[in-house]
């Protein structure tokens, strides 16, 4: 894949919990990698039935090359779109890309604020 296809700039963040004065864990997200080139594709939108309600889930494919850090499914991806603003993606799976060892494909879903 040519480098020109990586036109989106993403950040990969890892969750760490800090404790407040009451001893409750407060999630904070620390950037592992910022302003990293990637390719974001919205491949499909599927509907499924959960608890007798029709819901819709988008599958987002994010392709990156030569990740500088070890990425896990507990991490998340943020993307600042110039028009739509900040979008947060939860990583569901990590797949080897076409050039195994040099590329990764992150299968994600858009983070819900619920």
C-alpha positions in Angstrom: 0.0 0.0 0.0 1.4 3.4 -0.9 2.1 6.0 1.8 -0.2 8.5 0.1 -3.3 6.5 1.2 -2.5 7.2 4.8 -4.1 10.6 4.8 -5.9 10.7 8.2 -4.0 11.7 11.4 -5.0 9.6 14.4 -4.0 9.2 18.1 -3.9 5.9 19.9 -4.7 6.2 23.5 -4.4 3.8 26.5 -6.7 3.9 29.6 -5.2 4.4 33.0 -7.2 4.8 36.1 -6.4 7.5 38.7 -8.1 7.7 42.0 -10.0 10.7 43.3 -10.3 11.8 46.9 -13.0 9.3 47.6 -10.9 6.4 46.3 -13.0 6.0 43.2 -11.2 5.2 39.9 -11.5 7.9 37.3 -10.6 6.8 33.8 -8.0 8.9 32.0 -6.7 8.4 28.5 -3.0 8.9 27.8 -1.8 9.2 24.2 0.6 6.4 23.2 1.0 7.8 19.7 -0.2 11.2 18.4 -0.6 12.6 14.9 0.0 9.2 13.4 -0.8 8.6 9.7 -3.6 6.1 9.0 -6.3 5.2 6.6 -9.9 5.2 8.0 -12.6 3.3 6.0 -16.2 2.8 6.9 -16.7 -0.6 5.3 -20.1 -1.6 6.4 -23.1 -0.9 8.5 -25.0 -3.8 9.8 -28.2 -4.1 11.8 -28.6 -6.6 14.5 -31.3 -7.5 17.1 -30.4 -7.1 20.7 -33.0 -7.5 23.4 -35.7 -7.2 20.8 -34.5 -3.8 19.6 -33.0 -3.1 16.2 -29.6 -1.4 16.6 -27.1 -0.3 14.1 -23.3 -0.8 14.3 -20.7 0.5 12.0 -17.6 -1.4 11.4 -14.7 0.9 10.9 -11.4 -0.3 9.4 -8.3 1.7 10.4 -5.1 0.8 8.6 -1.7 1.8 10.0 1.9 1.1 9.1 4.8 0.3 11.4 3.2 0.9 14.8 5.6 2.4 17.3 3.9 0.7 20.3 2.2 -2.5 21.1 -1.5 -2.0 20.5 -4.2 -4.0 22.4 -8.0 -4.2 22.2 -8.2 -2.2 25.4 -6.8 0.9 23.6 -8.8 3.4 21.6 -8.3 5.5 18.5 -9.3 9.2 18.3 -9.6 11.2 15.1 -10.1 14.9 14.8 -12.2 15.5 11.7 -12.1 19.1 10.4 -15.9 19.3 10.0 -17.4 16.6 12.3 -15.0 17.2 15.2 -13.6 14.5 17.5 -14.5 10.9 16.8 -13.5 8.1 19.2 -13.2 4.5 18.0 -13.1 1.4 20.3 -10.7 -1.3 19.0 -12.5 -4.6 18.6 -9.8 -6.7 16.8 -6.2 -6.3 15.5 -5.4 -8.0 12.2 -2.2 -8.3 10.3 -2.3 -6.2 7.1 -1.3 -7.1 3.6 2.4 -6.8 4.4 2.5 -8.8 7.7 4.8 -7.3 10.3 4.8 -3.8 8.7 1.0 -3.0 8.6 -1.8 -3.5 11.0 -5.6 -3.3 10.4 -7.6 -2.2 13.4 -11.3 -3.3 13.3 -13.2 -0.7 15.3 -16.6 0.5 16.2 -17.5 4.1 16.9 -17.5 4.8 20.6 -20.9 5.4 22.1 -21.1 7.9 24.9 -23.7 5.8 26.8 
